[in-house]
Amino acid sequence: MVRKGDTVIVIAGKERGKTGKVLRIVSEGQRAIVEKLNMVKRHTRPNQQNRQGGIIEKASSIHVSNLMPYCEQSKKGSRVRHEVDSKGQKHRVYVSSGARIGK
């Protein structure tokens, strides 16, 4: 399971082996936009936000099946499991290292 703010590694496709931070999840197509990965060029007309127009480079989405959460401790992709602590709170934990994800 990949969430916004997670660091992920790409396991398939032209960006294979690269890591980045998830900026946004596009839920309709089960896709994620990862920072500085899968960059595409868009030709845009001048408008209110972009007065000059021209060619803009932006990150495109990647299917979540091609992403895996990246564990900083083990320096590789890892599966995720859920654990409940003594206070009854659920946490996401890397299977490879046992470290908690996020806060």
C-alpha positions as CSV (number, residue, x, y, z in Angstrom):
1,M,0.0,0.0,0.0
2,V,1.4,3.4,-1.1
3,R,0.3,6.7,0.5
4,K,1.0,10.3,-0.1
5,G,4.4,11.3,1.4
6,D,5.9,7.8,1.2
7,T,9.3,7.3,-0.3
8,V,9.0,4.6,-3.0
9,I,11.2,2.7,-5.5
10,V,10.0,2.0,-9.0
11,I,10.2,-1.8,-9.7
12,A,9.1,-1.9,-13.4
13,G,9.1,0.4,-16.4
14,K,11.6,2.9,-17.8
15,E,12.2,4.5,-14.4
16,R,13.1,1.2,-12.8
17,G,15.4,1.4,-9.8
18,K,14.8,5.1,-9.1
19,T,13.3,6.4,-5.9
20,G,11.1,9.4,-5.1
21,K,8.5,10.8,-2.9
22,V,4.8,10.3,-3.7
23,L,3.2,13.7,-4.3
24,R,-0.3,12.6,-5.0
25,I,-2.5,9.5,-5.4
26,V,-4.9,9.4,-8.4
27,S,-7.5,7.1,-7.0
28,E,-9.6,6.5,-10.2
29,G,-6.8,4.7,-12.0
30,Q,-4.8,3.4,-9.1
31,R,-1.9,5.7,-10.1
32,A,0.5,7.8,-8.2
33,I,2.5,10.9,-9.1
34,V,6.1,10.6,-7.9
35,E,8.4,13.6,-7.5
36,K,10.8,14.0,-10.5
37,L,10.0,10.6,-12.1
38,N,8.2,9.8,-15.3
39,M,8.6,13.4,-16.6
40,V,6.7,14.4,-19.7
41,K,6.6,17.6,-21.8
42,R,3.3,19.4,-22.4
43,H,2.8,22.1,-25.0
44,T,0.6,24.8,-23.4
45,R,-1.1,28.0,-24.6
46,P,-0.6,31.3,-22.8
47,N,-3.2,31.6,-20.0
48,Q,-3.7,33.3,-16.6
49,Q,-1.2,31.0,-14.7
50,N,1.3,30.8,-17.5
51,R,1.4,34.1,-19.4
52,Q,4.1,33.0,-21.9
53,G,3.0,29.5,-22.7
54,G,5.5,27.1,-24.3
55,I,6.7,23.6,-23.4
56,I,6.4,22.7,-19.7
57,E,7.9,19.6,-18.2
58,K,5.9,17.9,-15.4
59,A,5.7,14.6,-13.6
60,S,3.2,12.0,-15.0
61,S,1.5,9.2,-13.1
62,I,2.9,5.7,-12.5
63,H,0.6,2.7,-11.8
64,V,0.9,1.7,-8.1
65,S,1.7,-1.9,-9.0
66,N,5.0,-0.6,-10.3
67,L,5.9,1.0,-7.0
68,M,7.1,-0.4,-3.8
69,P,7.7,1.4,-0.4
70,Y,11.4,2.1,0.1
71,C,13.0,1.3,3.4
72,E,15.9,3.7,4.3
73,Q,17.4,1.3,6.9
74,S,17.7,-1.7,4.5
75,K,18.2,0.5,1.4
76,K,15.7,-1.5,-0.7
77,G,12.1,-1.9,-1.4
78,S,10.0,-3.7,1.2
79,R,6.5,-5.0,1.8
80,V,4.4,-3.4,4.4
81,R,2.4,-4.9,7.3
82,H,0.2,-3.5,10.0
83,E,0.9,-3.8,13.7
84,V,-1.1,-2.8,16.7
85,D,0.9,-1.3,19.6
86,S,0.1,-1.6,23.4
87,K,-2.1,1.5,23.2
88,G,-4.3,0.0,20.5
89,Q,-3.0,2.2,17.7
90,K,-2.3,0.7,14.2
91,H,1.1,1.4,12.5
92,R,2.5,0.6,9.2
93,V,5.8,-1.4,9.5
94,Y,8.4,-2.5,6.9
95,V,8.6,-6.3,6.7
96,S,12.3,-6.3,5.9
97,S,13.6,-4.1,8.8
98,G,10.6,-3.8,11.2
99,A,10.9,0.0,11.2
100,R,7.7,2.1,11.3
101,I,6.7,4.2,8.3
102,G,6.1,7.9,8.8
103,K,5.3,9.4,12.2
